[in-house]
Amino acid sequence: MKLKVNLVPAKTLKADISDVANVVIECGMGEQVLRWLAYAAVNRLAYLSGGIATSFVPKGVLTQQGALCDANAVVREVFNDGDTLTVNFGVGPEAFTSRWEGRPSTPPFEWGPDETLDEMRARDRDWLARDLDLRTFGIDELVAESVEDADADLAAALEKLNEYGGALQALFKIYESWGGDDKTTTDKMTLAQFRDLCRDSKVVSDGKEKDKKGAFKAEAVDECFEATLAQNLRNHAKGAASESSIGIKAFFVALLRVAAKKYGVGKENGFAELSLRLNHFVSANLLKNCGSPFNVTHADLKGCVTDEATALLAKGRRLTEKTLWCCQLARTPGMDPRLSVNDLERALRRWKVIDSDAASSPRGEDGETPPIPEHITMLEYTRICIDVKQDVGLLSSFETQSAPFRFDDDEFETFLLRAAFMIFKKRREAMKPPPAPEPAEDEEEKKDDDSDDDASGDDGDEEEKEPEPVVEEETFEEYLGTFLDKVYRASGALLDDSLVPDVVV
């Protein structure tokens, strides 16, 4: 693949270089990382300008739309053949000073042995208690005047958020994927999606409760969301946060605002402490009214584990591990071999396993049968991911996971098994024959048919009908093999026969 690179000098660069220079970089199959591409581009510029190869260093890689890219991302995962990108460069000595979204920060130095992989993963699950500061979101303003120790009240509220973190995280993922077909809004919740959650949790009062003491109007939900969004924008640098959606940490804060307003002092079932308001809101509204879909999904996917399916997965284990590595957007030495569900989503969209435009009906118009489904929807994908990480159906039993979810080799294998089973069930439903239409005949036609049958019955010669061919029903294990073969080949873990060169002896 070939990429056109626009090189733009940094503002601090003393310039006898033109504002924009263009070079073309050949990337082969695109297996390199963007860090290599950026250095290759600036070295080419130095050569063309008559300087030495180390004259310039890259400061950042941007897409044609201006989005800052992860320098460790794989080239072919971000760009296609013939795309145009921009590399900002300077004189160094430090490279890649522009911070992209999700860039890891250097942890503080601590004496002692290096952190093990298990300790690293446990720390990833503690992000809520470690990274969420309620004061930066203005929650201290919601502490009731009757509460003497505001710090203790905020700490108790944060502890309660951490206790229900797994359930709230699952609800965030489900509702942000509801209608979330736009690939750019992953892990972002809009106001409309937040309204849907509050409506389904029955926290919003209906029209009959206008005059009641505990009435909670839909406008109050909007106020909680807008207040959180405004504070979220103030907490980030200009352009670093969305102006219309919130992330998962802001989502937790928005729910806390709803709980504080719904069950505040003087309201029906009201409390002074924030932790008690939040506890009542989660248990009486969210867990009670929003937990059934998770039970249904867990029960539906139980039938996927069979001895034959387990044996088939064991045979393809090495290819499964290779596929997980091929799906990584960023690949660095010594990195934790886990796959982000956002990177997996990007790959599944490219392989047409996730289809956002799929018809909801298994039958087409005019009685025509559409092609047999080979895909899952974005909502189904999210439900499978949650079920893989939690492996229980009860929402109140969910535990806080890393954000975003990350799959290790075993979890990725389980995901492939459950995704194949969900598609298999949709295929089997689509293969069912349509119901036969009821014959609408007049009474006179029926009489004529009866008389014809009597006349032909005297001859004693009846035409024998050919038996309908028996179609063997596809088993799940057969489809699982087909699905895994498709995934392995699409990811590049298993090469097509046509791509393998002939060996001449």
N, C-alpha and C positions, 0 to 999 in steps of 0.2 A: 504494500500500500504506500501511496505517496501523500504527503501533507504539505500544504503551503503555510509557511510560518511568517507572520508579520512581527518584526522586531522593533519594539518601541523603547527608547532610552528612558531611564528613570529621571526624575526632575533634578536630582543632584548631580547628574552626569555632565561634566564640562564637555561641550559639544563641538566637534567638527564633523560629527556623524549626522546624516539626515534624520529627520524626525522618524521616518518609517523606512525600514529596509525589508526586503522580501527574499526568502530563501525557500527552496524545496528540499524536503528531507525524505529519503526513502527509508521505510521502516520494515520492509520484508513482510512478515505475517502479523506485525504489530504486537509482538509478545514483550516488547520492551516497556519500561515505565516512563512516565512523562519527564521524570528527572533526567533520564538519558537524552530524551528528545530535546529538552531545553538546552542542555550543554552542547549537544551536536549543533543546534541552531546558532548559538552565540559563538562557538568556535568557527563555524563557517563564516560568520560575519567578520570575525577578527582576521581570518585568512583573506577574505575579499578586500578588506580595508588596508591590508598590508601590515597588520600587527601580528603579535605572537598569539598562540592559541589560548593563553590564559589571560588575555587582556580584559575580558568581560566575564561576568557571572550572571546567571539568570536570577531574577527576583520573584517571578511568578508566572504561571501559565493560565491563560484565560481562553474560554470558548469564544466563538464568534458573537455570542449574545452578551459577553462580558462577565460570565460566571467564573470565579476563581476555582481552579481544579486542584485536587490532591496531587502533589508531586510524585507520590508513590503509586498512582493509579496506572493500570495497564493501558497502553495506547489504544488498542482495538476495542477496549471496553468503553472508551470515552468518545473516540472519533472513528469516522468511516473513511474509506479511501476517497481522496480528493477534497477533504474538508479543509477549512481555513481556521487557524488559531493564532493567538497573540502571545508573545513572550516578552515580558518586561525585563530589561537587563540593566546592569550597572557595573561599576568598577570593583565591587567587592569591598572587603574580603568575604563578608557573610552572604551566602546565597539563600534564596527562597525566604526572604524576610516577610513577605505578604502571608498573612495567616488565613488559611482556607477553613471552611466550616468543618468541624469534626477533627481538626488537627490536634493530636495529643499534646498535652503540656508536660513539661519535665517535672516529675514528682520531686518533692524535697528530699535531700540526701539523708539517709538514716544509716547508722552503724549497724552492722550485723550481716547475716547471710543474705544472698539475693532472694528475691521473692519467687516462690515456686509457682507453677502453673495453676494449681488449685487455689493458692492464696490470691493470685491475680484475678481469677474468675469469681472468687468470693467477694473481692473488693468491687468488682463490676456490679454486683447485685446490691451493694450498699450505697449506690449513687444518690438515692433519695435522701437518706439521713445525712449524707456527707455534703451534697452540693446544693440542696434547696435551702435558701435563706428567706424565711417568711418576711423579715423586716424590709428587704429590698423590694418586695412586692406590696408594701404598705399594709400588711395584715395587722401590724401593731395598732393601727387606727380602729380595728374592729373589736379590740379588747374592751369588755364592759367596764364601766367606771366602778362598779362594785367589787371587781376583782383587784385584790391588793397587789399581787405579784404578777406583773404583765409578762416578765421573762419566763416565769414558770408556766404560765398559761400558753404562751407560744411554743415552749418546749413540749408540753403535753399534746398540743395540737399536731406538731410535727411527728411525735411518736405515734399518734393515732393514724396519721397519713401513712406512716411506714408500716403500721400493722395491717392496713387494708391496701397496701401498695400493689399487691398482685392483682386484686380484683379491679382496682381503678385503672391499672395499666391495661388490663384486658379490655375494659370498656372503652378506653381511649382508642385502642387499636381497631376495635370493631366499628366504632362510629366514625372515625376519621377515614376508614376505607369505604364507608357507605356512600356510594356515589363518587368515590375518589378515584375515577378513571384517569385523571390527569397525573402523569408520571412525576410532575414537579412538586406535587403537594404531599409527598409521602411524609408521615409523622407530623402532619400539620392539621389542626382542626379548625374549621370555619365556624362562624356564628350559627349558620343553619344546622350544622351537624351537632353543635352543642345544644341547640334548641331541641333537636330530636331526642337526645339523651334525656334531657330534663322532662320532656313530655312523656316519654316512655316510663320514666321513673315515678310519674304521677306526683311530682313535687309541685307542679303548676296547678292551681285551683281551676275548676271549671266555672262556667258562667253562673251556676247556681249558688256559688259560695262568695259572691261579691261582698256581701255585708257581714260575712263571718269574721271573727277575730283573727283567725289564722289564714285568711285568704292570701294567696301568693300569685300575682299576675305574671303573665309572660314577659311583660316589660321589665320586671325585676331581673329575670334571667339575662336579658340583653344588657342591663346595667352592670351586672356582675362580669359578664364577658368583656364589655367595653372597658371597664375599669382595669381589668387584668391586662388587656391588650395595650392600653395606654402606658401602664407601668412597665410592661415588658419592653416596649419601644424605648422608654427612658433608660432601661438597664443595659441596652445594647448600643454599640456604635451605630452611626448613621448608615443605613443600608444593610445592616447585619441581621435584622429581624423583619419578618413579614408584617405588613401593615393591615392585613385582613385575617390572619390565622395565628394560632398559638401552638407552641410545642407542648411536650408532655409535662414539663415542670410547671409551666403557666396553667395547664389544664388542671393540675392538682390544686393550684391556688384559686382558680375560678370556682371549682367545686366547694372549696372552703368558704369562699364568699357567699355562695348560694346557701350553704348550711347556716352560716352566721346570720344571714338576712331572714331565712325561713323560720329558724328556731331561736331567734333572739329573745332577749328579755322582754316580757310583756306579751309575747305571742303564745298561741296555743302550743303546748308541749315545749315551751321555751326554756332555755338555760342561760346562765351567766357565762359559764366557761366555754371557750371555743371547742375544746376537745369533746365535751358532752354534746354540743350542737352537731359536730361532725359525726360523732358516733351514732346519734339518732338518725341523721340524714342517710348515712350509708346503710345502716341495718334496716330501717323502716321503708326506705325508698329504693335505693340502688340494688341491694342484694335481693330484696323481696320481689321486685318487679322486672329486673333486667337479667336475671340469672338463668332463665329457662333455655335460651338458645345454646348455651355452653353444654348443658346436660344433653340436649338433643344431638349436638355434633359429636360428643364423646360416645354416646350410645350408637350412633350411625356408623362410626368408624371402628367399632369393636370387632366386626367380622373380618377385618383384613389380615389378622394374624393367623396363618395356617402353617402346618409343617412344610408343605410344598413351597409356599411363599418365602418362609424363613430360609429354606435350603437354597432357593434361587438367589436371594439377597447375599447369602454367604459366598456363593460362587462369584458374584460380581463385586465383592467388597473392595478389591483394589481399584477397580474402575470407579466405584462410588467415591473413594477417597480422592482419586485423581480429578473427578468432576467437581468436587468441592473446591479443590485448589484452583481449577480453571475458572470457577465462578467468582473468585476473589477480585474485587475491583482494584484494591491496593495490595501489592505483594512486597514485603520487606523481609530480609533475613532475620530469623529468630522470632517472627511474629507468631502470635497465638493462632494455631490452625483452626479458627472458627469462622464460619461464614455468616455475615450479616444478612438478615432477611431482606434488607433493601437491595443489596447486591444480587441476591437470589431472585428477587422480583424482576430486576432489570434483565437478568438472563432468561427467565421464563417468558417474559414478554417477547424477547427476541426469538425464542424458539416456538412461539405461538402456543405455549402451554397455558398461559394466562391470556384470555381473550376478553377485552372490555366490551366489545360490541356484540357479544353472544346474545342470541335471542333467548328470551325466558321460556318460550313455549317449545315443546319438543316437536310440534307439527307446524308445517308451513301453511301458507295460504292456499286456498282452492284444493285442500286435501293432499297437497304435495308434501312428501317427506324430505326434510332438509338433510344434509350430510350428517353422518353419525358424529356426535360431539367428541372432540379430542382435547378439550380444554376445561379449565376451571375459571370462575370469575374472580375478581379481586376480593370480594367479600368471602368467598369460599377459601381462597388462599389464606386470608387472615385467620379464619377459623381453624384451619389446619395447623397453622403456625402456633397459635395459642394452645391447641390441644397437644401438640408435640412437646411444648415447653412445660406445660402444667401436668399433663397426663392424668387429670381428674376432671370430673364434670361439675363439681360443686364450686360455684364462684367464690364462696366465702373461704374455701381452702386454698385458693391460689396464692402463690408466693411471688414476691418481687423478683423480676428477672432483669438482666442487663437491658439497657435502652440504647439502641434498638436491640431486638432479640438477636442472638447469635447461636448458630448450630455447630456442634462438634460433629465428628464423623458418625457417631451412633444416632444422634438426633437428625442429621441430614438423611441417613438411611431410613429412619422412621418416617420422615416427611415424604420421601419418594414413595414409600409403601402406601401411606394414607392418601396421598394425592392420586396415585394410580387407582386406588379403590374407589375414591369419589368419582373419578371419570368413568370407571367401569360401571358403576351404578347408573350414571346418566346414560351411558351407551345402552345398557340393558333396558332402561325405560324407553329410550327412543326406538329400540328395535321391536317393541311390542306392536302387533298389527292394530291398525285403527279399528274402532268399533264398526261393525257392518251396519249400513243404513237399513232402516225398516222398510220393506216393500209397501208402496202405496198403490193398491189395485182396486178398481171398481168392482162392484158385485157382479156386473155383467161379464167382466173379464174372467172373474173367478169361475162363473158358471161355464163359460166357454172352455176354460182350461180343464174343468172337471169332465165335461163331455168328451173332449179330446183324449183325456186319459182313459176313459171307459172304452172308447173306440180302439185305442191302441193296445189296450190290455187284452183284447181278444186274440191278437196275433201271438202273444206269448214271447215276443222277441224284445228284449230290453237291451239298450246300449249300455255297455259296461263303462263306468267312469274310471279314468286313470287315477291311481292314488297320488295324492299330493306328495312331493318330495319332502323327506324328513331333513330338516336343517338342524345340525348339531349346534347346541348352544355353546357359545364361547365361555370358557371357565376364567375365573379371575387370575389364576396362575399363568394362563396363556397370554392374557392381556398384559399382565405385569412384565413378562419377558419382552413383549413388544414395546411397552412404555420405557423400560430401562434402556433398551437398545436405542430408542429414539433420543433419549437424554444423553447417553454416552456419546453418541455420534455428533449430536448438536454442540456439545461442549468441547469436542476435540479430544476427549479422553480415549475414544475409540475411533480410529480412522476408517473411512469408507474404503472398500476394496479398490475403487477407481483411483484413489489418491496414493495407493501403495505402489511404488515403481516395480516393474518386473525385474527380477534378478536374472541376469544372463550368465550362464555357467560356461 
